Amino acid sequence: MKILIFGGAFNPVHKEHINMFAAAFKELSCDRAYVIPTAISPHKNGQMQAGDIHRLQM
């Protein structure tokens, strides 16, 4: 079984996150995938644009 683990800040989620996920899932012929959002992004100044609940819903 091939499992894709796709991590990122996803804050906010946008079309390119979805496009990269879909391309990787298809290219690698994955059977299952887990999307894992980070609690704190190392690339941002600590300001969250969307809260945890909203990111999960997106």
All heavy atoms as TSV, in Angstrom:
chain	resi	resn	atom	element	x	y	z
A	1	MET	N	N	0.838	-1.169	0.000
A	1	MET	CA	C	0.000	0.000	0.000
A	1	MET	C	C	0.891	1.243	0.000
A	1	MET	O	O	1.809	1.356	0.799
A	1	MET	CB	C	-0.914	0.014	1.229
A	1	MET	CG	C	-1.746	1.267	1.319
A	1	MET	SD	S	-2.800	1.378	2.770
A	1	MET	CE	C	-4.001	0.148	2.388
A	2	LYS	N	N	0.610	2.189	-0.901
A	2	LYS	CA	C	1.346	3.449	-0.954
A	2	LYS	C	C	0.553	4.513	-0.220
A	2	LYS	O	O	-0.619	4.736	-0.497
A	2	LYS	CB	C	1.558	3.899	-2.390
A	2	LYS	CG	C	2.600	3.121	-3.126
A	2	LYS	CD	C	2.853	3.765	-4.460
A	2	LYS	CE	C	3.869	2.989	-5.247
A	2	LYS	NZ	N	4.112	3.619	-6.546
A	3	ILE	N	N	1.226	5.192	0.709
A	3	ILE	CA	C	0.591	6.230	1.512
A	3	ILE	C	C	1.319	7.544	1.265
A	3	ILE	O	O	2.546	7.611	1.371
A	3	ILE	CB	C	0.631	5.878	3.007
A	3	ILE	CG1	C	-0.132	4.580	3.249
A	3	ILE	CG2	C	0.042	7.013	3.842
A	3	ILE	CD1	C	0.001	4.042	4.659
A	4	LEU	N	N	0.559	8.578	0.938
A	4	LEU	CA	C	1.093	9.917	0.751
A	4	LEU	C	C	0.892	10.706	2.042
A	4	LEU	O	O	-0.206	10.738	2.587
A	4	LEU	CB	C	0.364	10.626	-0.396
A	4	LEU	CG	C	0.686	12.105	-0.608
A	4	LEU	CD1	C	2.140	12.275	-1.053
A	4	LEU	CD2	C	-0.256	12.710	-1.640
A	5	ILE	N	N	1.971	11.302	2.535
A	5	ILE	CA	C	1.882	12.196	3.690
A	5	ILE	C	C	2.202	13.591	3.170
A	5	ILE	O	O	3.301	13.838	2.680
A	5	ILE	CB	C	2.853	11.770	4.810
A	5	ILE	CG1	C	2.482	10.372	5.293
A	5	ILE	CG2	C	2.818	12.779	5.951
A	5	ILE	CD1	C	3.452	9.780	6.277
A	6	PHE	N	N	1.229	14.478	3.257
A	6	PHE	CA	C	1.324	15.820	2.683
A	6	PHE	C	C	1.220	16.833	3.804
A	6	PHE	O	O	0.163	17.009	4.396
A	6	PHE	CB	C	0.198	16.001	1.655
A	6	PHE	CG	C	0.293	17.247	0.825
A	6	PHE	CD1	C	1.247	17.375	-0.169
A	6	PHE	CD2	C	-0.604	18.276	1.014
A	6	PHE	CE1	C	1.323	18.512	-0.945
A	6	PHE	CE2	C	-0.541	19.429	0.238
A	6	PHE	CZ	C	0.418	19.541	-0.743
A	7	GLY	N	N	2.335	17.451	4.138
A	7	GLY	CA	C	2.347	18.399	5.244
A	7	GLY	C	C	2.562	19.823	4.774
A	7	GLY	O	O	3.077	20.067	3.696
A	8	GLY	N	N	2.119	20.760	5.602
A	8	GLY	CA	C	2.313	22.166	5.294
A	8	GLY	C	C	1.549	23.033	6.269
A	8	GLY	O	O	0.797	22.540	7.109
A	9	ALA	N	N	1.721	24.340	6.128
A	9	ALA	CA	C	0.997	25.267	7.001
A	9	ALA	C	C	-0.462	25.380	6.562
A	9	ALA	O	O	-1.358	25.486	7.391
A	9	ALA	CB	C	1.657	26.637	6.992
A	10	PHE	N	N	-0.699	25.384	5.266
A	10	PHE	CA	C	-2.055	25.492	4.712
A	10	PHE	C	C	-2.818	26.630	5.382
A	10	PHE	O	O	-3.955	26.469	5.811
A	10	PHE	CB	C	-2.818	24.175	4.858
A	10	PHE	CG	C	-2.071	22.988	4.352
A	10	PHE	CD1	C	-1.775	21.934	5.187
A	10	PHE	CD2	C	-1.637	22.927	3.044
A	10	PHE	CE1	C	-1.071	20.832	4.728
A	10	PHE	CE2	C	-0.932	21.826	2.572
A	10	PHE	CZ	C	-0.649	20.781	3.412
A	11	ASN	N	N	-2.175	27.785	5.448
A	11	ASN	CA	C	-2.790	28.906	6.153
A	11	ASN	C	C	-2.659	30.180	5.338
A	11	ASN	O	O	-1.701	30.915	5.505
A	11	ASN	CB	C	-2.147	29.070	7.527
A	11	ASN	CG	C	-2.943	29.994	8.417
A	11	ASN	OD1	O	-3.925	30.570	7.993
A	11	ASN	ND2	N	-2.508	30.133	9.640
A	12	PRO	N	N	-3.611	30.418	4.470
A	12	PRO	CA	C	-4.820	29.644	4.234
A	12	PRO	C	C	-4.589	28.583	3.167
A	12	PRO	O	O	-3.616	28.644	2.414
A	12	PRO	CB	C	-5.812	30.689	3.740
A	12	PRO	CG	C	-4.961	31.657	2.985
A	12	PRO	CD	C	-3.654	31.710	3.764
A	13	VAL	N	N	-5.499	27.644	3.098
A	13	VAL	CA	C	-5.485	26.648	2.024
A	13	VAL	C	C	-5.784	27.382	0.716
A	13	VAL	O	O	-6.648	28.260	0.681
A	13	VAL	CB	C	-6.559	25.564	2.270
A	13	VAL	CG1	C	-6.635	24.609	1.105
A	13	VAL	CG2	C	-6.279	24.827	3.558
A	14	HIS	N	N	-5.057	27.037	-0.358
A	14	HIS	CA	C	-5.348	27.649	-1.657
A	14	HIS	C	C	-5.260	26.598	-2.753
A	14	HIS	O	O	-4.918	25.435	-2.505
A	14	HIS	CB	C	-4.443	28.854	-1.927
A	14	HIS	CG	C	-2.983	28.568	-1.833
A	14	HIS	ND1	N	-2.292	27.870	-2.780
A	14	HIS	CD2	C	-2.085	28.887	-0.869
A	14	HIS	CE1	C	-1.026	27.778	-2.439
A	14	HIS	NE2	N	-0.880	28.392	-1.269
A	15	LYS	N	N	-5.602	27.007	-3.973
A	15	LYS	CA	C	-5.697	26.069	-5.095
A	15	LYS	C	C	-4.403	25.308	-5.347
A	15	LYS	O	O	-4.441	24.138	-5.712
A	15	LYS	CB	C	-6.115	26.794	-6.373
A	15	LYS	CG	C	-7.554	27.246	-6.370
A	15	LYS	CD	C	-8.016	27.724	-7.728
A	15	LYS	CE	C	-7.239	28.906	-8.192
A	15	LYS	NZ	N	-7.749	29.485	-9.455
A	16	GLU	N	N	-3.254	25.954	-5.173
A	16	GLU	CA	C	-1.994	25.262	-5.448
A	16	GLU	C	C	-1.707	24.154	-4.441
A	16	GLU	O	O	-1.089	23.153	-4.791
A	16	GLU	CB	C	-0.832	26.237	-5.547
A	16	GLU	CG	C	-0.822	27.002	-6.856
A	16	GLU	CD	C	-0.950	26.103	-8.085
A	16	GLU	OE1	O	-0.175	25.126	-8.224
A	16	GLU	OE2	O	-1.813	26.382	-8.927
A	17	HIS	N	N	-2.141	24.319	-3.195
A	17	HIS	CA	C	-2.015	23.206	-2.246
A	17	HIS	C	C	-2.788	22.005	-2.790
A	17	HIS	O	O	-2.288	20.875	-2.798
A	17	HIS	CB	C	-2.605	23.571	-0.876
A	17	HIS	CG	C	-1.813	24.569	-0.110
A	17	HIS	ND1	N	-2.390	25.683	0.446
A	17	HIS	CD2	C	-0.502	24.620	0.213
A	17	HIS	CE1	C	-1.457	26.382	1.084
A	17	HIS	NE2	N	-0.304	25.754	0.953
A	18	ILE	N	N	-3.996	22.248	-3.232
A	18	ILE	CA	C	-4.850	21.167	-3.740
A	18	ILE	C	C	-4.264	20.583	-5.017
A	18	ILE	O	O	-4.233	19.354	-5.188
A	18	ILE	CB	C	-6.281	21.685	-3.946
A	18	ILE	CG1	C	-6.868	22.091	-2.586
A	18	ILE	CG2	C	-7.162	20.643	-4.634
A	18	ILE	CD1	C	-8.123	22.913	-2.658
A	19	ASN	N	N	-3.761	21.434	-5.913
A	19	ASN	CA	C	-3.159	20.943	-7.157
A	19	ASN	C	C	-1.927	20.087	-6.893
A	19	ASN	O	O	-1.743	19.039	-7.527
A	19	ASN	CB	C	-2.789	22.112	-8.072
A	19	ASN	CG	C	-3.994	22.820	-8.640
A	19	ASN	OD1	O	-5.097	22.281	-8.659
A	19	ASN	ND2	N	-3.804	24.048	-9.085
A	20	MET	N	N	-1.058	20.524	-5.971
A	20	MET	CA	C	0.147	19.733	-5.646
A	20	MET	C	C	-0.237	18.393	-5.031
A	20	MET	O	O	0.349	17.363	-5.363
A	20	MET	CB	C	1.057	20.504	-4.685
A	20	MET	CG	C	1.765	21.657	-5.326
A	20	MET	SD	S	3.033	22.454	-4.298
A	20	MET	CE	C	2.298	22.551	-2.701
A	21	PHE	N	N	-1.207	18.416	-4.124
A	21	PHE	CA	C	-1.665	17.184	-3.492
A	21	PHE	C	C	-2.210	16.213	-4.545
A	21	PHE	O	O	-1.826	15.043	-4.575
A	21	PHE	CB	C	-2.747	17.490	-2.448
A	21	PHE	CG	C	-3.412	16.271	-1.905
A	21	PHE	CD1	C	-2.820	15.550	-0.892
A	21	PHE	CD2	C	-4.625	15.836	-2.411
A	21	PHE	CE1	C	-3.425	14.405	-0.387
A	21	PHE	CE2	C	-5.238	14.701	-1.915
A	21	PHE	CZ	C	-4.637	13.989	-0.902
A	22	ALA	N	N	-3.090	16.705	-5.413
A	22	ALA	CA	C	-3.708	15.851	-6.439
A	22	ALA	C	C	-2.660	15.285	-7.397
A	22	ALA	O	O	-2.711	14.104	-7.760
A	22	ALA	CB	C	-4.770	16.631	-7.203
A	23	ALA	N	N	-1.695	16.119	-7.794
A	23	ALA	CA	C	-0.646	15.661	-8.710
A	23	ALA	C	C	0.218	14.583	-8.064
A	23	ALA	O	O	0.542	13.574	-8.704
A	23	ALA	CB	C	0.217	16.842	-9.160
A	24	ALA	N	N	0.603	14.790	-6.812
A	24	ALA	CA	C	1.432	13.803	-6.117
A	24	ALA	C	C	0.671	12.499	-5.921
A	24	ALA	O	O	1.213	11.407	-6.136
A	24	ALA	CB	C	1.890	14.348	-4.765
A	25	PHE	N	N	-0.587	12.593	-5.530
A	25	PHE	CA	C	-1.405	11.397	-5.309
A	25	PHE	C	C	-1.517	10.582	-6.592
A	25	PHE	O	O	-1.338	9.368	-6.579
A	25	PHE	CB	C	-2.799	11.811	-4.806
A	25	PHE	CG	C	-3.613	10.681	-4.288
A	25	PHE	CD1	C	-3.487	10.253	-2.974
A	25	PHE	CD2	C	-4.525	10.022	-5.105
A	25	PHE	CE1	C	-4.241	9.198	-2.487
A	25	PHE	CE2	C	-5.283	8.969	-4.632
A	25	PHE	CZ	C	-5.135	8.559	-3.320
A	26	LYS	N	N	-1.759	11.272	-7.696
A	26	LYS	CA	C	-1.898	10.589	-8.990
A	26	LYS	C	C	-0.558	10.041	-9.487
A	26	LYS	O	O	-0.460	8.882	-9.886
A	26	LYS	CB	C	-2.489	11.553	-10.016
A	26	LYS	CG	C	-2.712	10.934	-11.360
A	26	LYS	CD	C	-3.328	11.929	-12.328
A	26	LYS	CE	C	-3.483	11.301	-13.702
A	26	LYS	NZ	N	-4.038	12.255	-14.667
A	27	GLU	N	N	0.492	10.887	-9.463
A	27	GLU	CA	C	1.806	10.493	-9.986
A	27	GLU	C	C	2.383	9.296	-9.236
A	27	GLU	O	O	3.007	8.418	-9.827
A	27	GLU	CB	C	2.768	11.678	-9.895
A	27	GLU	CG	C	4.157	11.412	-10.411
A	27	GLU	CD	C	4.228	11.252	-11.926
A	27	GLU	OE1	O	3.359	11.781	-12.631
A	27	GLU	OE2	O	5.182	10.577	-12.390
A	28	LEU	N	N	2.172	9.259	-7.934
A	28	LEU	CA	C	2.721	8.180	-7.118
A	28	LEU	C	C	1.785	6.986	-6.990
A	28	LEU	O	O	2.126	6.004	-6.338
A	28	LEU	CB	C	3.079	8.719	-5.726
A	28	LEU	CG	C	4.140	9.825	-5.722
A	28	LEU	CD1	C	4.255	10.439	-4.339
A	28	LEU	CD2	C	5.474	9.287	-6.200
A	29	SER	N	N	0.604	7.080	-7.595
A	29	SER	CA	C	-0.405	6.001	-7.545
A	29	SER	C	C	-0.678	5.580	-6.105
A	29	SER	O	O	-0.593	4.401	-5.752
A	29	SER	CB	C	0.042	4.801	-8.374
A	29	SER	OG	O	0.241	5.172	-9.715
A	30	CYS	N	N	-0.997	6.543	-5.275
A	30	CYS	CA	C	-1.206	6.285	-3.850
A	30	CYS	C	C	-2.555	5.630	-3.584
A	30	CYS	O	O	-3.518	5.833	-4.319
A	30	CYS	CB	C	-1.114	7.590	-3.056
A	30	CYS	SG	S	0.539	8.288	-3.102
A	31	ASP	N	N	-2.594	4.849	-2.536
A	31	ASP	CA	C	-3.825	4.202	-2.100
A	31	ASP	C	C	-4.516	5.002	-0.999
A	31	ASP	O	O	-5.731	4.917	-0.836
A	31	ASP	CB	C	-3.515	2.794	-1.548
A	31	ASP	CG	C	-2.869	1.926	-2.599
A	31	ASP	OD1	O	-3.466	1.730	-3.668
A	31	ASP	OD2	O	-1.739	1.455	-2.351
A	32	ARG	N	N	-3.736	5.749	-0.261
A	32	ARG	CA	C	-4.254	6.506	0.888
A	32	ARG	C	C	-3.388	7.749	1.058
A	32	ARG	O	O	-2.230	7.763	0.672
A	32	ARG	CB	C	-4.184	5.640	2.136
A	32	ARG	CG	C	-4.717	6.312	3.378
A	32	ARG	CD	C	-4.746	5.358	4.531
A	32	ARG	NE	N	-5.816	4.379	4.272
A	32	ARG	CZ	C	-6.034	3.310	4.994
A	32	ARG	NH1	N	-5.245	3.036	6.020
A	32	ARG	NH2	N	-7.008	2.494	4.710
A	33	ALA	N	N	-3.986	8.780	1.653
A	33	ALA	CA	C	-3.236	10.015	1.900
A	33	ALA	C	C	-3.629	10.616	3.241
A	33	ALA	O	O	-4.773	10.490	3.677
A	33	ALA	CB	C	-3.500	11.022	0.791
A	34	TYR	N	N	-2.655	11.262	3.859
A	34	TYR	CA	C	-2.875	12.002	5.094
A	34	TYR	C	C	-2.386	13.427	4.866
A	34	TYR	O	O	-1.256	13.628	4.417
A	34	TYR	CB	C	-2.104	11.385	6.262
A	34	TYR	CG	C	-2.573	10.002	6.612
A	34	TYR	CD1	C	-1.915	8.875	6.130
A	34	TYR	CD2	C	-3.686	9.820	7.425
A	34	TYR	CE1	C	-2.353	7.606	6.455
A	34	TYR	CE2	C	-4.130	8.545	7.745
A	34	TYR	CZ	C	-3.457	7.441	7.259
A	34	TYR	OH	O	-3.902	6.184	7.568
A	35	VAL	N	N	-3.233	14.391	5.163
A	35	VAL	CA	C	-2.861	15.794	5.079
A	35	VAL	C	C	-2.624	16.262	6.511
A	35	VAL	O	O	-3.510	16.166	7.361
A	35	VAL	CB	C	-3.961	16.634	4.398
A	35	VAL	CG1	C	-3.584	18.101	4.370
A	35	VAL	CG2	C	-4.221	16.111	2.984
A	36	ILE	N	N	-1.402	16.755	6.770
A	36	ILE	CA	C	-1.020	17.111	8.134
A	36	ILE	C	C	-0.630	18.587	8.187
A	36	ILE	O	O	0.465	18.961	7.758
A	36	ILE	CB	C	0.141	16.225	8.619
A	36	ILE	CG1	C	-0.260	14.765	8.520
A	36	ILE	CG2	C	0.541	16.605	10.040
A	36	ILE	CD1	C	0.847	13.792	8.815
A	37	PRO	N	N	-1.522	19.435	8.699
A	37	PRO	CA	C	-1.169	20.846	8.830
A	37	PRO	C	C	-0.284	21.087	10.045
A	37	PRO	O	O	-0.455	20.450	11.083
A	37	PRO	CB	C	-2.523	21.543	9.004
A	37	PRO	CG	C	-3.449	20.490	9.504
A	37	PRO	CD	C	-2.915	19.165	9.044
A	38	THR	N	N	0.679	21.983	9.898
A	38	THR	CA	C	1.550	22.324	11.016
A	38	THR	C	C	0.812	23.236	11.991
A	38	THR	O	O	-0.074	23.994	11.604
A	38	THR	CB	C	2.813	23.064	10.545
A	38	THR	OG1	O	2.417	24.272	9.906
A	38	THR	CG2	C	3.632	22.232	9.601
A	39	ALA	N	N	1.184	23.164	13.241
A	39	ALA	CA	C	0.593	24.056	14.240
A	39	ALA	C	C	1.172	25.453	14.096
A	39	ALA	O	O	0.464	26.447	14.198
A	39	ALA	CB	C	0.840	23.520	15.641
A	40	ILE	N	N	2.478	25.529	13.828
A	40	ILE	CA	C	3.166	26.814	13.681
A	40	ILE	C	C	4.040	26.736	12.433
A	40	ILE	O	O	4.891	25.855	12.315
A	40	ILE	CB	C	4.044	27.122	14.910
A	40	ILE	CG1	C	3.184	27.194	16.170
A	40	ILE	CG2	C	4.824	28.410	14.709
A	40	ILE	CD1	C	3.980	27.249	17.456
A	41	SER	N	N	3.845	27.652	11.515
A	41	SER	CA	C	4.627	27.658	10.285
A	41	SER	C	C	6.010	28.250	10.529
A	41	SER	O	O	6.127	29.347	11.076
A	41	SER	CB	C	3.917	28.477	9.207
A	41	SER	OG	O	4.751	28.587	8.076
A	42	PRO	N	N	7.069	27.582	10.098
A	42	PRO	CA	C	8.414	28.132	10.262
A	42	PRO	C	C	8.708	29.260	9.271
A	42	PRO	O	O	9.694	29.960	9.407
A	42	PRO	CB	C	9.317	26.926	9.998
A	42	PRO	CG	C	8.516	26.054	9.097
A	42	PRO	CD	C	7.076	26.253	9.519
A	43	HIS	N	N	7.843	29.444	8.269
A	43	HIS	CA	C	8.081	30.428	7.215
A	43	HIS	C	C	7.279	31.711	7.388
A	43	HIS	O	O	7.385	32.611	6.571
A	43	HIS	CB	C	7.756	29.829	5.851
A	43	HIS	CG	C	8.473	28.546	5.605
A	43	HIS	ND1	N	9.839	28.483	5.427
A	43	HIS	CD2	C	8.029	27.277	5.552
A	43	HIS	CE1	C	10.195	27.223	5.248
A	43	HIS	NE2	N	9.121	26.471	5.321
A	44	LYS	N	N	6.468	31.772	8.422
A	44	LYS	CA	C	5.635	32.957	8.633
A	44	LYS	C	C	5.998	33.590	9.966
A	44	LYS	O	O	6.613	32.980	10.819
A	44	LYS	CB	C	4.161	32.579	8.575
A	44	LYS	CG	C	3.800	31.997	7.214
A	44	LYS	CD	C	2.343	31.998	6.942
A	44	LYS	CE	C	2.127	31.428	5.537
A	44	LYS	NZ	N	0.779	31.449	5.134
A	45	ASN	N	N	5.572	34.810	10.167
A	45	ASN	CA	C	5.956	35.558	11.352
A	45	ASN	C	C	5.102	35.244	12.581
A	45	ASN	O	O	5.077	36.022	13.521
A	45	ASN	CB	C	5.925	37.058	11.059
A	45	ASN	CG	C	4.534	37.539	10.684
A	45	ASN	OD1	O	3.581	36.780	10.724
A	45	ASN	ND2	N	4.428	38.797	10.315
A	46	GLY	N	N	4.417	34.140	12.578
A	46	GLY	CA	C	3.623	33.747	13.727
A	46	GLY	C	C	2.170	34.162	13.665
A	46	GLY	O	O	1.373	33.757	14.491
A	47	GLN	N	N	1.812	34.988	12.696
A	47	GLN	CA	C	0.418	35.397	12.564
A	47	GLN	C	C	-0.349	34.363	11.757
A	47	GLN	O	O	0.033	34.018	10.654
A	47	GLN	CB	C	0.316	36.752	11.878
A	47	GLN	CG	C	0.922	37.884	12.685
A	47	GLN	CD	C	0.845	39.196	11.939
A	47	GLN	OE1	O	0.785	39.227	10.727
A	47	GLN	NE2	N	0.849	40.282	12.684
A	48	MET	N	N	-1.423	33.881	12.340
A	48	MET	CA	C	-2.257	32.898	11.664
A	48	MET	C	C	-3.364	33.621	10.912
A	48	MET	O	O	-4.032	34.481	11.481
A	48	MET	CB	C	-2.870	31.930	12.669
A	48	MET	CG	C	-1.849	31.128	13.464
A	48	MET	SD	S	-0.958	29.961	12.450
A	48	MET	CE	C	-2.160	28.656	12.363
A	49	GLN	N	N	-3.542	33.302	9.642
A	49	GLN	CA	C	-4.610	33.911	8.863
A	49	GLN	C	C	-5.924	33.182	9.084
A	49	GLN	O	O	-6.981	33.772	9.027
A	49	GLN	CB	C	-4.236	33.915	7.388
A	49	GLN	CG	C	-3.049	34.808	7.105
A	49	GLN	CD	C	-2.677	34.784	5.641
A	49	GLN	OE1	O	-3.240	34.065	4.843
A	49	GLN	NE2	N	-1.707	35.597	5.282
A	50	ALA	N	N	-5.849	31.895	9.299
A	50	ALA	CA	C	-7.043	31.090	9.555
A	50	ALA	C	C	-6.773	30.214	10.767
A	50	ALA	O	O	-5.678	29.686	10.915
A	50	ALA	CB	C	-7.368	30.223	8.332
A	51	GLY	N	N	-7.763	30.057	11.616
A	51	GLY	CA	C	-7.620	29.234	12.797
A	51	GLY	C	C	-7.612	27.752	12.468
A	51	GLY	O	O	-7.904	27.341	11.347
A	52	ASP	N	N	-7.273	26.935	13.456
A	52	ASP	CA	C	-7.171	25.489	13.257
A	52	ASP	C	C	-8.469	24.877	12.735
A	52	ASP	O	O	-8.454	24.077	11.794
A	52	ASP	CB	C	-6.791	24.800	14.572
A	52	ASP	CG	C	-5.405	25.209	15.034
A	52	ASP	OD1	O	-4.605	25.708	14.226
A	52	ASP	OD2	O	-5.122	25.003	16.238
A	53	ILE	N	N	-9.592	25.256	13.313
A	53	ILE	CA	C	-10.885	24.696	12.901
A	53	ILE	C	C	-11.178	25.047	11.452
A	53	ILE	O	O	-11.593	24.194	10.669
A	53	ILE	CB	C	-12.029	25.229	13.817
A	53	ILE	CG1	C	-11.780	24.853	15.264
A	53	ILE	CG2	C	-13.384	24.757	13.331
A	53	ILE	CD1	C	-12.063	23.419	15.613
A	54	HIS	N	N	-10.909	26.290	11.071
A	54	HIS	CA	C	-11.171	26.719	9.686
A	54	HIS	C	C	-10.247	26.013	8.690
A	54	HIS	O	O	-10.674	25.627	7.604
A	54	HIS	CB	C	-11.036	28.236	9.564
A	54	HIS	CG	C	-12.103	28.971	10.281
A	54	HIS	ND1	N	-11.875	29.671	11.438
A	54	HIS	CD2	C	-13.432	29.099	10.022
A	54	HIS	CE1	C	-12.997	30.192	11.854
A	54	HIS	NE2	N	-13.964	29.865	11.024
A	55	ARG	N	N	-8.982	25.817	9.059
A	55	ARG	CA	C	-8.068	25.108	8.161
A	55	ARG	C	C	-8.519	23.667	7.980
A	55	ARG	O	O	-8.463	23.130	6.881
A	55	ARG	CB	C	-6.635	25.146	8.687
A	55	ARG	CG	C	-6.041	26.536	8.609
A	55	ARG	CD	C	-4.558	26.561	8.899
A	55	ARG	NE	N	-4.268	26.080	10.239
A	55	ARG	CZ	C	-3.127	25.530	10.581
A	55	ARG	NH1	N	-2.158	25.383	9.718
A	55	ARG	NH2	N	-2.928	25.115	11.824
A	56	LEU	N	N	-8.972	23.044	9.046
A	56	LEU	CA	C	-9.451	21.670	8.945
A	56	LEU	C	C	-10.677	21.586	8.024
A	56	LEU	O	O	-10.775	20.699	7.193
A	56	LEU	CB	C	-9.796	21.128	10.340
A	56	LEU	CG	C	-10.270	19.694	10.407
A	56	LEU	CD1	C	-9.225	18.735	9.860
A	56	LEU	CD2	C	-10.610	19.337	11.840
A	57	GLN	N	N	-11.580	22.552	8.150
A	57	GLN	CA	C	-12.778	22.570	7.324
A	57	GLN	C	C	-12.446	22.814	5.857
A	57	GLN	O	O	-13.121	22.289	4.980
A	57	GLN	CB	C	-13.754	23.628	7.823
A	57	GLN	CG	C	-14.383	23.264	9.149
A	57	GLN	CD	C	-15.219	24.398	9.734
A	57	GLN	OE1	O	-15.092	25.550	9.332
A	57	GLN	NE2	N	-16.047	24.050	10.687
A	58	MET	N	N	-11.410	23.604	5.596
A	58	MET	CA	C	-11.013	23.887	4.199
A	58	MET	C	C	-10.500	22.631	3.537
A	58	MET	O	O	-10.643	22.402	2.398
A	58	MET	CB	C	-9.957	24.986	4.155
A	58	MET	CG	C	-10.489	26.351	4.442
A	58	MET	SD	S	-9.268	27.635	4.130
A	58	MET	CE	C	-8.787	28.076	5.789
